[in-house]
Each structure stands twice: as structure tokens, then as C-alpha cells.
Amino acid sequence: MYEIEVFSNFSSAHNLRGYKGKCENIHGHNWKVGVTVSSGKLNKIGIVADFRDVKRLLNGVLKKLDHRDLNKIAYFKKVNPTSENIAKFIYDELRRKKLSVSSVSVRETEDSKAAYSG
């Protein structure tokens, strides 16, 4: 299996509903997102996908989240904006754009990561 991974980032605020502790209050993160695309074979020029194309699609999704209060975005009014759910949101959005994503990881800090794979 071949894989490529691209990274990008966004900044946003959120608060976790039902959480007891500091994260129940609104706070912000500079999120780092990794998107992995995999394939059992390479295309005719020997790549899984063009890094630039994957990053362009990812940045299009991240524009919806950047410098926003995530709790005010329609999707996150119903789904708690945890790192895990943010990873799933990005994954689903990229799949809707016909990108064969195998996983999405989201880091809210350098040493905290959540991931989603379909």
C-alpha cells in the first residue's frame, strides 16, 4: 500500500459541551491537520496523488473552520467539536470532494492528536 500525507493548519475557538473542566469554557487552538491518501497502485506517472491537489482540497475545507467559533458552525451545533469529531468532519468533507482519504489526524497541541479513518 502506498501512502502520501499532507499537512496544513487552521486557528479556531471551541468549547466542549458536557465536559467538566477547563475545556468547557471557550478557548482556542492552532490546529495542525494531516491527511493521508493511500492506494494499492500508483498512477501512470508513479504517484498516489499530487500533493498540491490534496493540499488545495484540504485548505478548501479548512477555510470553513479557520478563525471561527466551531460551536457556531451548523455541523458542530449537533456534534460536539472535539478533536475526534473535527477529524471526522474534515474526512467526510474531503470524501465528498471525491478524494480517496484513508485517514485524517488533528493536533490541538504538539503532543495531543486525534485521528479518524473511515
C-alpha positions as CSV (number, residue, x, y, z in Angstrom):
1,M,0.0,0.0,0.0
2,Y,1.3,3.4,-1.0
3,E,0.5,6.5,1.1
4,I,1.1,10.2,0.9
5,E,0.3,12.7,3.7
6,V,-0.1,16.4,3.5
7,F,-0.3,18.9,6.4
8,S,-2.0,22.2,6.9
9,N,-3.3,24.2,9.8
10,F,-6.1,26.5,11.0
11,S,-6.9,28.5,14.1
12,S,-10.3,28.4,15.8
13,A,-12.1,28.5,19.1
14,H,-14.4,26.0,20.6
15,N,-15.8,24.7,23.9
16,L,-16.8,21.2,24.7
17,R,-20.3,20.5,25.8
18,G,-20.8,18.1,28.7
19,Y,-17.1,18.3,29.7
20,K,-16.2,19.1,33.3
21,G,-13.1,21.2,33.4
22,K,-11.2,24.0,31.6
23,C,-12.3,22.8,28.1
24,E,-16.0,23.5,28.9
25,N,-15.0,27.2,28.5
26,I,-14.4,28.8,25.2
27,H,-10.8,28.5,24.2
28,G,-8.7,28.4,21.1
29,H,-6.1,26.2,19.3
30,N,-3.8,26.4,16.4
31,W,-4.8,23.1,14.9
32,K,-2.4,21.0,12.7
33,V,-4.2,18.7,10.3
34,G,-2.7,15.7,8.5
35,V,-4.5,14.0,5.6
36,T,-3.4,10.6,4.4
37,V,-4.3,9.3,0.9
38,S,-3.5,5.7,0.1
39,S,-3.6,3.4,-2.9
40,G,-2.6,-0.1,-3.8
41,K,-1.1,1.1,-7.0
42,L,0.4,4.2,-8.4
43,N,-1.0,6.2,-11.4
44,K,0.7,6.2,-14.8
45,I,3.4,8.7,-13.7
46,G,4.2,6.8,-10.4
47,I,2.3,8.8,-7.7
48,V,-0.7,8.2,-5.5
49,A,-1.9,11.7,-5.9
50,D,-0.5,15.1,-6.5
51,F,0.5,16.7,-3.1
52,R,-0.6,20.1,-4.4
53,D,-4.1,18.8,-5.3
54,V,-4.6,17.2,-2.0
55,K,-3.4,20.3,-0.1
56,R,-5.7,22.5,-2.2
57,L,-8.7,20.4,-1.3
58,L,-7.7,20.3,2.3
59,N,-7.2,24.0,2.5
60,G,-10.7,24.5,0.9
61,V,-12.2,22.5,3.8
62,L,-10.1,24.3,6.5
63,K,-11.3,27.7,5.2
64,K,-14.7,26.7,6.7
65,L,-13.1,26.3,10.1
66,D,-10.4,29.0,10.2
67,H,-10.9,31.9,12.7
68,R,-14.3,30.7,13.6
69,D,-16.1,29.6,16.8
70,L,-16.6,26.0,15.9
71,N,-19.6,25.7,18.1
72,K,-21.4,28.1,15.8
73,I,-20.9,26.1,12.6
74,A,-24.1,24.1,11.8
75,Y,-22.4,20.7,11.9
76,F,-20.9,21.3,15.4
77,K,-24.2,22.6,16.8
78,K,-25.3,19.0,16.7
79,V,-21.9,17.3,17.1
80,N,-19.5,18.2,20.0
81,P,-16.4,19.9,18.4
82,T,-13.9,17.5,19.9
83,S,-10.6,16.8,18.0
84,E,-12.0,13.4,17.1
85,N,-15.2,15.0,15.6
86,I,-13.2,17.6,13.8
87,A,-11.1,14.9,12.2
88,K,-14.3,13.1,11.0
89,F,-15.8,16.4,9.7
90,I,-12.6,17.0,7.6
91,Y,-12.6,13.4,6.4
92,D,-16.2,13.5,5.3
93,E,-15.8,16.8,3.6
94,L,-12.8,15.5,1.6
95,R,-14.6,12.3,0.7
96,R,-17.5,14.5,-0.7
97,K,-14.9,16.1,-2.9
98,K,-14.0,12.6,-4.3
99,L,-10.6,12.4,-2.6
100,S,-9.8,8.8,-1.5
101,V,-8.7,9.8,2.0
102,S,-7.7,6.9,4.3
103,S,-7.3,9.0,7.5
104,V,-7.3,12.5,8.9
105,S,-5.4,13.5,12.1
106,V,-5.9,16.6,14.1
107,R,-3.5,18.0,16.6
108,E,-4.7,20.7,19.0
109,T,-1.3,20.8,20.7
110,E,2.1,19.4,19.8
111,D,1.6,16.4,22.0
112,S,-2.2,15.7,21.6
113,K,-3.6,14.0,18.4
114,A,-6.9,12.5,17.4
115,A,-7.5,10.7,14.1
116,Y,-10.4,9.3,12.1
117,S,-10.3,6.7,9.3
118,G,-13.4,5.5,7.6
